[in-house]
Amino acid sequence: MLQPVVLRSDQTDLAQRAGEAVRRSGLLPAPERNDAIILAEAAVLHCLLLVSQDSHLYGLDRANLKKLLSRFDLAPPLIASPREIVKKFYMK
């Protein structure tokens, strides 16, 4: 089930700062501003899983992402592609 969420202003600010740090770190290419913000918003909301077909996201170095987000007291969600999920859970 999908449930829209409106971030509070403090959450928006944290997501913006964390997203910008992700971009500056080189974990995502500089033009991928929206991906960085989506990833940071997911972390701010304590999402456990972020599903994306974008290889920039699911190809991230998880150890470095975890280290970077910990500076903001955030934990990264597990990032997977829809194909990975289908393969793992429905193709046996």
Secondary structure as GFF3:
##gff-version 3
##sequence-region A 1 92
A	DSSP	alpha_helix	9	25	.	.	.	ID=ss1
A	DSSP	alpha_helix	33	44	.	.	.	ID=ss2
A	DSSP	beta_strand	49	51	.	.	.	ID=ss3
A	DSSP	alpha_helix	55	58	.	.	.	ID=ss4
A	DSSP	alpha_helix	62	70	.	.	.	ID=ss5
A	DSSP	beta_strand	78	80	.	.	.	ID=ss6
A	DSSP	alpha_helix	82	90	.	.	.	ID=ss7
###
